[in-house]
Amino acid sequence: MYADSGIEWIDIIYDWCVLLLINLANQIGITYEEINVWLFVVLVPISLLILVLINLILFLKVLKLKKNNFSNVSK
């Protein structure tokens, strides 16, 4: 079970990550496939959604601050 992309550093990282997931799955008593589903179907999309929402909130705060600064400067 080794990667064979032809790019050595990618194969090394991939193999290391697969072994890490297998070991982690064994530690918590689930299969490699289950940990993949939890990570890449559940946790990563939820994390990305949360990060997008945080960025949107911060973007709106910056717009509000800019609007307040411009209105204060013009007075």
C-alpha positions, 0 to 999 in steps of 0.5 A, a space after each residue: 500500500 504505497 503511493 506511486 505517483 512518480 513524484 517522490 515527495 508526494 508519495 512520501 507525504 501520502 504514505 505518511 498520512 495514510 499510516 497516520 490515519 491507519 494508526 489513529 483509526 486503530 487507536 480509537 477503534 474504527 476503520 481507515 475508511 470510517 476515519 476518512 469519511 469523518 475527516 473528509 466528508 464531515 469535519 473538513 466541510 464543516 470546518 471550511 463552512 465555519 471559516 468562510 462564515 468567519 471571513 464573511 463576518 470579518 469582511 463585513 466588520 471591515 466594511 463597517 469600520 471603513 464606512 464609519 471612518 469615512 463618515 467621521 473624516 468628512 465632518 
